[in-house]
């Protein structure tokens, strides 16, 4: 990656840290465009009904409501950056985002296929009464109408703190894991991320798929363009 692109991505990484961006409702019926102004902190809204439509409850990219809702036969649990998504078995929050032109560890250095690696650091808690494994490929990044699966090869072989290997990936009842998931993005993706980005997470036992359908089950989503406050 050229120096100009590297510099641009570094500046963008700084801006995402300052604005604390986190993930939109994307192509699965929740999306729409949003202006830069929506990156301002937004307050949590009231009670939501998981059986009612997302748009009917203002859980969309313009009204920025949060909570549980249904769209396209998929039940979403939506929060903004800084909020906690509570699925049936797990609770998750994004605790950090950074970007780098390469990833290295375990004696290897890997460069991205596009322009940079986006590393999202998660904190995941097991809400269930039995242990569960947090799997490779349990999350997805959405940018506009495009969905990006994890670079699990980089997570497995190079990254120093993949969440899927923290404590062997096992999370006991009430326990918490913290670690990374990695995505391969372009400079253009990163610029769009802060306007129409979203981060998806599947519950324990689920596996990310770029095609979201009724078989997906409950799906967590964190907006990358709005910051949650209490």
N, C-alpha and C positions, 0 to 999 in steps of 0.2 A: 504494500500500500504506500502511495506517495506521501511525502512530507506534508503537502497541503491537505490531503484527506485526513491524515493522522491528526494534524492540528485542529481541523474542523471538528473531528469526532471528540477530541479532548475538550474543546470548548463546549460542545453539546453535552458531554458527560457532566461538566461543571454545572451547566444550566439545569440539567435534570435533577442534580443533587440539591440545588437551591430551591427549585420549584416543587421538589418531591413528587414528581409525576408517577402515575401508576397504571391504568388499563381500561379501555372503553368497552362499550357494547358494540360488537362488530357486525359482521355480515349475517348473523343469525337472527335478523329481524329487530335487533335492538339498536342498530347503528344510526348514523346520521353524521353530519359534520358538526364541528364545534369550534368556536373561535378561541383565540389565545386567552381571552378574558375568563374562560371557564376554568383556567388553571388556578384561579384564586381559590383559597380555602372555602369549602362549602360545609354547611352544617348538616348533621344527620337528620333525616326526616322521620316521620312517625311510623306506626305499625304498618306492616305489609302482609299481603295474603299470597302464599305461594301458588294458589290455584287461580289467581286473577292475572290478567295480562300485564306485561311490563309497562307498556305505554299507558294503559288505563290508570296505573298507579304513579305515573311520572318517573318510572325507573327507566330512563333513557338518556341520551347524550345531550339533551337540551335542558331538561328539568333537573337532572342529576340526582334523582331519588335513589335511595339505597334500600336493600332488603331482598326478599324472595319474591319471585314472580314466574310466570310461564309464558313462553313465546315459541311458536313452532313446535309445540309438544315437548319442549325441553324446559325443565325447571332450573332457573338461574338463581344464584345468590350473589348479589352485586354489592360491591363496596368501592370506595375511592382509596387512593394511596394513603396509607396510614391507618386504614380500617382493617378489621379482622373478618374474614369470610368463615362462617360456621356452616360446614356441611354436616351430613348426618354422623359421619365418623371422625372427621378431622376439622381442625381450625387452622387457618393459615393467614399470615400477613407477610407483606414484602418489607424487609428491614434495610435493604440497600440495593442500589443499582449502579453499575459502572461499566465502562466500555474499554476495550484494549485491542491493539492491532495484532496481538498474538496471545497464546496461552502456553504456559510452560510448567513442567513439574515431572517428577519421577524420571529425570534425565532426558526428557523430550521437550521439543518446542513445536507447536502447531500453529500455522497461520490459517486464517479463514478463507473460505471459498469466495466470499464477497469482500467487504471492506474491514469488518471488525467483529469481534466477539462481544456480545452483550451478556453480562453476567448479572443475574438477579438472585439476590440472597434472600432466602425464605426462612421463616420460623413456622414450624408445623407442630401442632399438638394433637395427640390421639384423644378423641372425645369418647371413644368406645370403652367397653369393659374387657376387651381382649386385645392382645398385641396385634399390630399390623405392620406390614413392610411398606415403606415409601419407595416406590419403584422408579427406575430410570424411565423417562418418557411419560411421566404423569402430568406434565404441564405443556402449555402451548402459548405462543406469542401471536397475537393478531395485529396487523397493521393495515388499516383500511379494509379492503376486501380480501387481503391475503393472510393466510395462516402459516406459521412457521413452527415446526416441531423442534424439540431439543436436539442439539448436537451431542447425542449420547456417546458417540465414539470419543469425543473430546473429554466428556465427563468421566468416562471409564478409564481412559488411558493417561490423561494429562492433568486435568484439573486437580488442585490440591484439596479442595473442600466440597466435593459434590454431595448434595444432601442424601442421595441414594446410598451412599456408603457410610454416612455418619452412624456410628453405633451399629454397623452392618446393615443399615437401613431399617432396622427394627425399632418400633416405637411402642413402649408399653402403655397400659392404661394411664391417662393423665400425664404422660411424659411428653417432652418437647425435644425436637431436633432442629438444628439450624445448619444451613449449608446452601450451596449454589446450584442453579440450573443455568445452562449455557445455550445461547442462540447465535446464529451466524447471520449478520445483517449488513446492509449497505449504508452508505452515508445518507442516501435518500430515505431509506427505511427509518433511520434514526430521527431525521427531521420530521417525518410523518408521525413517528411514535408519540411525540409530545402533543399531537393534535387529534389523532384518531387511533391511538394505541390501546390495546387491552391485553390483559394477562389472564389466561384460563388455567384452572386447576381441577383435576378429576378427584373424586373421593378415593379412599383406599380401595384397592381392587380394580380401579378403573385404569384405562390407558388412553392417552391422548390420540385423537384422530382429527385430521384437518377437515373432515366432513362431519359437521354437527347435525345430528338427526334425533328422532324420538328415541332411538336405542341408546343415546348417550347417557340418559339418566340425569341426576342432579349435577349441575356444573357451576363451579365457582368462577367469578370474574372480578378482576380489580381494574378500575380505570387508571390509566397512566397519565391522564391530563387534568385530574382534579385531586385536590388534597383534602382529606377528611379531618374534621375537627369535632370535638365533643360539644 
